[in-house]
Amino acid sequence: MGEQPLRVLACGDVEGRLNALFNRVQTIQKKTGQFDLLLCVGEFFGTTPEAEAEWQQYKTGAKKAPIHTYILGAASQETVKNFTNADGCELAENITYLGRRGVFTGVSGLQIAYVSGQEALQEPAPSHCFTSKDLSALVTPLINNSKFRGVDILLTSQWPRGVWNYGNNPDVNTKSCGSSSVASLADKLKPRYHFAALEGAHYERLPYRNHVVLQENAQHVSRFIALATVNNPTKKKYLYAFNIVPMKTMDPSELVKQPQDTTENPYRRSTKDKTDRQKPAFSTTEEEEPAHQFFFDLGNKQGGANRGRGRKRPSDGDRHQQWQQKQPRKHPQPTGPCWFCLASPQVEKQLVISIGDHCYLALAKGGLTPLHVLILPIGHYQSVVDLGSEVVEEMEKYKSAMRSFYKSKGQRCVLFERNYRSQHLQLQVVPVPLDRCTTEDIKEAFTVQAQEQQMELMEIPEHTDLKQIAPPGTPYFYVELDSGEKLFYRIKKHFPLQFGREVLASEAVLNIPTRADWKECKQTREEEEESCKQLRDDFQPFDFAWED
């Protein structure tokens, strides 16, 4: 396929020496050209006043990292204070905390699995430690996919115990070094590259195979690389540069090539040990807690899943009673006034069409078309990437219901979200008549009109969660087409607030340019009530949210 490889840098413990690290990166980039990303394992923050002063320069924007930098969380109690959000977020421009554990899939398709901190040795686990449940939540969704072959990169702070078996020996105390849970994780995820730190040592293990020769089909090899601390006095290597083509785009025969120095798998020691391996360091059975933070859990059945059969149409009085009954559920609340929190006095209740357990459907104020609606969370969430799995699950149900509703009227469904200068998530849902244009026309309209404003919309790979592309706190614009294709733009500084409407209102799509601004399309309250009642009646056969 001739795919362009990604140029990646990996780094060991930074310990707050940001200037030293980024100066070194700039020097390398001047000599060899720009790298795509920098991955930091081990302890990123330092505990000295000097380290804190350096960090403040980047945090305030006085200095900027010269490369997209992704870091792991705290590996000691002293640095926990630097990570206020377990789900990951942007800490400074170009510096992103990946989160407690999960999978980050880049636009290129490169898949990076990661686990922050050290293995917990006590219950409850300290905040800088991971547990067996964390690892199960990371592994289970991956290995349950029949197409899973492994991940491109695995980032852990701790070494895997016994990684030196069958290989070259590291310059560390092998009796105390490493975690058996990390070893089990590496065995299951089969990373092509596995990076770790914390030991102050540089160690590049010989590549090892992930299959049994003559007994299993050939698989790719894994390389384990441990990196030292930035600016260490003994000049041990702390930066590692490599090129990688994502596994999903590689020719299978290229992927499974075995270098001459490949060894046996260090985590599968003998036939006798195979019986031990049936009791892994952590379980991947289904009793484990679902991975709320990083995998949008769309499979769980929630209470009331069978609602709606044999339902009768409620009167407005019933509707009010139903609404009142739903309010006691504990949802996140805003710190100030919010026009979109359902319990808020500011919400315009005459626009509400349907109420679920976690989300509600409302007529768009000044909509592009009479069937333009919003899907909103009942609680106060800023964007899709902030939602818990049960909220996402219900939002998906509303999206599916709207697609079916529009289809019954000969229309296709376009969804978009602008997480910029907005405090409450509003997922805009707009119908486009099938005979107006094709999905490809809509996609091209968004792409071309973005380019005209010096913006480049990226296509998100299939089955990739938005959360993996945009950690919480990242401003973005996002479009989902009826084909399932998703377009994404990470907002840098300024963004036209009406961009989504302008594209859909343009000649290429709906051809109603005068309706691009919602303020020009306002109705009176009476007109809104009448429009909403009409839409409520029309939508009712598709509405899963009515109680029996």
C-alpha positions in Angstrom: 0.0 0.0 0.0 3.0 2.3 0.4 1.7 3.8 3.6 3.8 6.6 5.0 5.3 5.6 8.3 4.8 7.7 11.4 7.9 9.2 13.0 7.7 8.7 16.8 9.8 9.6 19.8 9.6 7.8 23.1 11.0 9.2 26.3 11.7 7.9 29.8 11.2 9.7 33.2 11.1 13.4 32.5 10.9 14.3 36.2 10.1 17.9 35.4 13.1 18.6 33.2 10.8 19.9 30.4 13.3 22.5 29.0 16.0 19.9 28.7 13.7 17.4 27.0 12.1 19.9 24.5 15.4 21.5 23.7 16.8 18.0 22.8 13.7 17.3 20.7 14.1 20.6 18.8 17.7 19.8 18.1 16.8 16.3 16.8 14.0 17.8 14.6 16.3 20.4 13.1 18.7 17.7 12.1 16.3 15.0 10.9 12.9 16.7 10.3 9.6 16.9 12.2 8.4 13.9 14.3 4.7 13.2 14.6 4.4 12.6 18.3 6.4 12.2 21.6 5.3 9.5 24.1 6.5 9.9 27.7 6.5 7.0 30.1 7.4 7.0 33.8 7.3 10.1 36.0 6.7 13.2 33.8 6.5 15.8 36.6 9.1 16.7 39.1 8.8 17.6 42.8 11.4 20.4 43.1 10.6 24.1 42.9 12.7 24.3 39.7 10.5 21.6 38.1 7.4 23.4 39.2 8.6 26.7 37.8 9.4 25.1 34.4 6.0 23.5 34.3 4.2 26.8 34.9 5.9 28.3 31.8 4.2 25.6 29.7 0.9 25.6 31.6 0.5 29.3 31.1 1.4 29.3 27.5 4.7 31.3 28.0 6.4 28.3 26.4 5.0 25.6 24.1 6.0 22.0 23.5 7.5 21.7 20.0 5.7 18.4 19.3 2.4 16.6 20.2 3.4 15.1 23.6 1.4 12.3 25.3 2.1 11.4 28.9 1.2 8.9 31.5 -0.2 9.7 35.0 1.5 9.8 38.3 3.7 7.0 39.4 4.1 8.3 43.0 2.0 10.0 45.5 4.1 13.2 45.3 3.0 13.9 41.7 -0.7 13.0 41.9 -1.6 16.7 42.4 -0.7 17.4 38.8 -3.5 15.1 37.5 -6.9 16.3 38.5 -8.9 14.3 35.9 -8.5 10.5 35.8 -10.0 10.4 32.3 -7.2 12.3 30.7 -7.1 15.8 29.3 -4.9 18.4 27.7 -2.7 19.9 30.5 -1.0 22.5 28.3 -0.9 23.2 24.6 0.7 20.1 22.9 0.9 18.2 26.2 -1.9 15.7 26.8 -2.4 13.4 29.7 -3.7 10.1 28.3 -5.5 9.0 31.4 -5.5 6.1 33.9 -5.7 3.4 31.3 -7.2 2.9 27.8 -6.5 2.8 24.1 -5.6 5.9 22.0 -6.2 5.5 18.3 -4.7 8.2 16.1 -6.2 9.4 12.9 -3.6 7.3 11.1 -5.0 4.2 12.8 -2.0 3.8 15.1 -3.2 2.0 18.2 -1.6 2.9 21.5 -2.6 1.1 24.7 -1.5 2.6 28.0 -1.6 2.1 31.8 -0.5 4.9 34.2 1.2 4.4 37.6 2.4 1.3 39.5 0.7 -1.9 40.4 -1.4 -1.6 43.6 -0.1 -3.7 46.5 -3.0 -2.8 48.8 -6.7 -2.1 48.8 -8.1 0.5 48.3 -5.5 1.3 45.7 -3.7 4.7 46.0 -4.5 7.1 43.2 -1.1 6.6 41.6 -1.6 2.9 41.3 -3.6 0.6 38.9 -5.5 -2.5 39.8 -6.4 -5.8 38.2 -9.8 -4.3 37.3 -8.1 -1.5 35.4 -6.1 -4.0 33.4 -9.2 -6.2 32.7 -11.2 -3.2 31.6 -8.4 -2.4 29.2 -7.8 -5.9 27.8 -11.3 -7.4 27.6 -12.8 -5.2 24.8 -9.7 -5.7 22.7 -9.2 -9.4 22.9 -13.0 -10.1 22.5 -12.7 -8.6 19.0 -12.2 -11.6 16.6 -10.0 -9.4 14.4 -7.6 -8.4 17.3 -4.0 -9.2 16.4 -2.2 -6.9 18.9 -1.6 -3.2 19.5 1.1 -1.1 17.8 2.4 0.4 21.0 2.0 -0.3 24.8 3.0 2.4 27.3 3.5 1.5 31.0 5.6 3.1 33.6 6.6 -0.2 35.3 8.6 -2.8 33.6 7.1 -6.3 33.0 8.5 -8.8 35.4 10.7 -11.4 33.6 11.0 -9.6 30.3 14.6 -10.6 30.2 13.9 -14.3 30.1 15.4 -15.9 27.0 17.0 -12.5 26.1 19.8 -10.2 26.9 20.2 -9.1 30.6 19.4 -5.6 31.8 21.5 -3.6 34.2 18.8 -3.7 37.0 18.1 -5.9 40.0 16.0 -8.6 38.3 14.8 -10.0 41.7 12.8 -6.8 42.5 12.3 -5.2 39.2 8.9 -5.1 37.4 5.3 -6.2 37.7 3.9 -9.6 36.9 0.6 -7.9 36.0 2.3 -5.7 33.4 4.0 -8.9 32.0 0.5 -10.5 31.7 -0.8 -7.4 30.0 2.1 -7.4 27.5 1.5 -11.1 26.8 -2.2 -10.5 26.0 -1.9 -7.2 24.1 1.1 -8.3 21.9 2.5 -4.8 21.4 4.9 -4.3 18.5 6.7 -1.8 20.8 6.5 -1.7 24.6 8.0 1.3 26.4 8.6 1.6 30.2 10.7 3.5 32.7 11.1 4.1 36.5 14.3 2.0 36.8 16.7 4.7 35.7 18.1 2.3 33.1 18.2 1.9 29.3 17.5 -1.6 28.1 16.6 -2.7 24.6 15.5 -6.3 24.7 16.0 -8.6 21.7 12.7 -8.9 19.8 10.5 -11.8 20.9 7.9 -13.8 19.0 4.2 -14.0 19.9 3.5 -17.5 18.5 4.8 -21.0 19.0 6.9 -22.0 16.0 5.4 -24.8 13.9 2.3 -24.9 16.2 0.7 -21.5 15.6 0.4 -19.1 12.6 3.3 -16.6 12.4 2.6 -13.3 14.2 4.5 -10.1 14.5 7.4 -9.7 16.9 7.4 -7.5 20.0 10.2 -5.2 21.1 10.6 -4.0 24.7 12.5 -0.8 25.3 13.1 0.7 28.8 14.4 4.3 28.9 16.4 6.2 31.4 15.7 9.6 33.1 16.0 12.8 31.1 19.5 14.5 31.5 20.8 11.6 33.7 24.4 12.2 34.8 25.7 8.9 33.3 24.3 9.8 29.8 22.1 6.7 29.6 19.7 6.8 26.7 16.4 8.5 27.5 15.0 9.2 24.0 14.2 6.6 21.4 13.3 7.4 17.8 11.5 5.0 15.4 9.3 4.8 12.4 6.1 2.8 12.4 3.4 2.0 9.9 0.1 1.2 11.8 -0.6 -2.5 11.9 -4.0 -2.2 10.4 -2.6 -0.8 7.1 0.4 -3.1 6.8 0.7 -6.0 4.4 0.3 -9.1 6.7 3.4 -10.8 5.2 5.5 -7.7 6.1 4.0 -7.5 9.5 5.0 -11.1 10.5 8.6 -10.9 9.3 10.9 -12.4 12.0 14.4 -10.7 12.5 17.3 -13.1 12.9 17.8 -12.4 16.6 14.2 -13.0 17.6 13.8 -15.0 20.8 11.1 -17.1 22.5 8.3 -15.2 24.3 9.7 -14.3 27.8 6.3 -14.5 29.4 5.6 -18.1 28.3 8.4 -20.0 29.9 7.6 -23.7 29.6 4.9 -26.3 29.2 4.7 -26.6 32.9 4.1 -22.8 33.2 1.2 -22.9 30.8 -1.0 -24.4 33.6 0.0 -21.4 35.8 -0.9 -19.0 33.0 -4.5 -20.1 33.1 -4.6 -18.1 36.3 -3.3 -14.8 35.0 -2.3 -11.9 37.1 -5.6 -10.3 36.3 -8.9 -11.7 35.0 -10.6 -10.9 31.7 -13.9 -12.5 32.6 -17.2 -10.6 32.2 -17.8 -10.1 35.9 -15.2 -7.3 35.9 -16.4 -3.8 36.1 -17.1 -2.4 32.6 -14.5 0.1 31.3 -16.5 3.2 31.8 -13.7 5.6 31.3 -12.2 4.6 28.0 -14.6 2.3 26.2 -18.0 3.5 25.4 -19.9 0.5 26.8 -22.8 0.2 24.3 -23.6 -3.4 25.2 -24.9 -3.2 28.8 -28.7 -3.5 29.2 -29.9 -0.8 31.6 -33.0 -0.8 33.6 -36.1 -0.3 31.6 -34.6 -1.8 28.4 -37.9 -3.5 27.6 -40.0 -0.4 28.0 -42.3 0.7 25.2 -44.1 -2.5 24.3 -47.8 -2.2 24.3 -47.4 1.4 25.4 -50.2 3.9 25.3 -49.9 7.5 24.3 -49.6 9.6 27.4 -51.6 12.8 27.9 -49.8 16.1 28.6 -50.7 15.5 32.3 -49.1 12.1 32.2 -46.1 13.7 30.5 -45.7 16.2 33.2 -46.0 13.5 35.9 -43.4 11.4 34.0 -41.1 14.4 33.9 -41.4 15.0 37.6 -40.7 11.3 38.3 -37.5 11.4 36.3 -36.1 14.4 38.1 -34.8 12.7 41.3 -32.1 10.8 39.4 -28.8 12.3 40.3 -27.3 14.0 37.4 -24.2 16.4 37.3 -25.4 20.0 38.0 -24.0 23.2 36.6 -22.3 25.8 38.9 -24.3 28.6 37.4 -27.4 29.1 35.1 -27.6 26.7 32.1 -30.2 26.9 29.3 -30.0 23.1 28.6 -30.0 21.3 32.0 -33.4 19.8 32.1 -33.9 20.6 35.8 -32.8 24.2 35.2 -35.4 27.0 35.5 -33.9 28.4 32.3 -34.7 25.4 30.1 -37.5 26.1 27.5 -39.7 23.1 28.3 -42.1 23.8 25.5 -39.4 22.6 23.1 -39.0 19.1 24.8 -40.1 16.2 22.6 -38.9 13.1 24.6 -37.3 12.4 27.9 -35.2 9.3 28.6 -33.3 8.3 31.8 -30.1 10.2 30.8 -30.9 12.2 27.7 -33.7 14.2 26.2 -34.8 15.3 22.7 -35.7 18.9 22.0 -36.8 20.9 19.0 -33.9 23.1 17.9 -34.7 26.8 18.5 -34.7 28.5 15.2 -34.1 25.2 13.4 -32.8 24.8 9.9 -35.8 22.7 9.0 -39.0 21.8 11.0 -37.5 18.5 11.9 -34.1 19.8 13.2 -33.7 18.5 16.8 -31.1 18.4 19.5 -30.1 15.4 21.6 -29.0 16.6 25.0 -27.9 15.0 28.3 -30.2 15.6 31.2 -27.2 16.3 33.5 -24.6 19.0 33.0 -21.9 17.6 30.6 -19.9 19.9 28.3 -19.2 17.4 25.5 -19.6 13.9 24.2 -16.1 12.9 25.5 -17.2 13.8 29.1 -20.1 11.4 29.1 -20.3 8.1 31.1 -21.2 4.9 29.3 -24.8 4.8 30.3 -25.4 8.3 28.9 -23.6 7.4 25.7 -25.7 4.3 25.4 -29.0 6.2 25.6 -27.6 9.0 23.2 -26.9 6.2 20.7 -30.5 5.0 21.1 -31.8 8.5 20.3 -29.5 8.8 17.3 -30.8 5.4 16.0 -34.4 6.5 16.6 -33.9 9.7 14.7 -32.2 7.9 11.8 -35.3 5.6 11.5 -37.7 8.5 11.9 -36.0 10.5 9.1 -35.7 7.5 6.9 -39.5 7.0 7.1 -39.8 10.5 5.7 -37.2 10.0 2.9 -34.5 11.9 4.6 -30.9 11.1 5.7 -29.5 12.1 9.1 -26.6 14.4 9.7 -25.3 15.0 13.3 -22.8 17.6 14.4 -21.4 18.9 17.7 -19.4 22.1 18.4 -17.4 21.8 21.7 -16.3 25.4 21.7 -17.8 28.4 23.5 -20.6 26.2 24.8 -21.1 24.8 28.3 -23.7 22.1 27.8 -23.5 19.4 25.1 -25.9 19.9 22.2 -25.8 17.2 19.5 -27.5 18.8 16.5 -29.5 16.4 14.4 -30.5 17.7 10.9 -32.5 15.8 8.2 -31.5 16.2 4.5 -33.9 14.9 1.9 -32.5 11.9 0.0 -33.3 13.5 -3.3 -31.4 16.7 -2.5 -27.9 15.3 -2.5 -25.8 12.2 -1.7 -23.8 11.5 1.5 -20.7 12.1 -0.5 -22.0 15.6 -1.5 -22.5 16.4 2.2 -19.0 15.2 3.1 -17.5 17.2 0.3 -19.4 20.3 1.4 -18.0 20.1 4.9 -14.5 19.4 3.7 -14.4 22.2 1.0 -16.0 24.8 3.2 -13.6 24.0 6.0 -10.6 24.3 3.7 -12.0 27.7 2.5 -11.6 28.8 6.2 -8.1 27.3 6.5 -9.4 24.3 8.5 -8.7 20.7 7.8 -11.4 18.2 8.7 -9.9 14.8 9.5 -11.8 11.5 9.0 -12.0 9.5 12.2 -11.2 5.8 11.7 -14.1 3.4 11.9 -14.8 2.0 15.4 -12.7 4.8 17.0 -14.3 6.7 19.8 -14.2 10.4 19.7 -12.8 10.2 23.3 -9.7 8.6 21.9 -9.1 11.5 19.5 -10.1 14.4 21.8 -9.3 14.0 25.5 -11.7 15.9 27.8 -11.1 19.7 27.7 -10.2 19.7 24.0 -12.2 22.1 21.9 -13.5 20.5 18.7 -16.0 20.3 15.9 -17.4 16.9 14.9 -19.7 15.6 12.1 -21.3 12.2 11.8 -22.8 11.3 8.4 -25.6 8.7 7.7 -22.9 6.3 6.3 -21.3 6.2 9.7 -18.3 8.3 8.5 -17.1 10.8 11.0 -15.2 14.1 10.4 -13.3 15.9 13.1 -11.6 19.3 13.5 -9.6 20.2 16.6 -10.3 23.9 17.2 -7.0 25.9 17.6 -8.0 29.5 18.3 -11.0 30.8 16.5 -13.9 28.9 15.0 -17.0 30.2 13.1 -19.9 29.4 15.6 -22.4 28.8 12.8 -20.1 26.6 10.7 -22.3 23.4 10.9 -25.4 25.3 10.0 -23.7 27.3 7.3 -22.5 24.1 5.5 -25.9 22.4 5.7 -27.8 25.5 4.7 -25.4 26.1 1.7 -26.4 25.6 -2.0 -24.6 22.2 -2.1 -26.8 20.7 0.6 -30.2 22.2 1.7 -29.9 25.4 -0.4 -31.5 27.6 2.3 -28.6 30.1 2.9 -30.9 32.6 4.7 -31.5 30.1 7.5 -27.8 29.7 8.4 -28.2 31.9 11.5 -30.7 30.5 14.0 -31.5 34.0 15.2 -33.0 34.7 11.8 -35.3 31.6 12.1 -36.9 32.2 15.5 -40.6 31.4 16.1 -43.0 32.8 18.7 -43.6 30.6 21.8 -47.0 29.7 20.4 -45.5 28.6 17.1 -42.8 26.6 18.9 -45.4 24.8 21.0 -47.4 23.9 17.9 -44.3 22.7 16.0 -43.2 20.7 19.0 -46.6 19.1 19.5 -46.7 18.1 15.8 -43.2 16.6 15.9 -43.9 14.8 19.2 -46.9 13.1 17.6 -44.9 12.2 14.4 -42.0 10.9 16.4 -44.0 8.9 18.9 -43.9 5.5 17.1 -40.0 5.7 17.1 -39.7 6.9 20.7 -38.3 4.2 23.0 -38.6 6.5 26.0 -42.3 6.1 26.8 -43.2 4.2 29.9 -45.6 1.2 29.6 
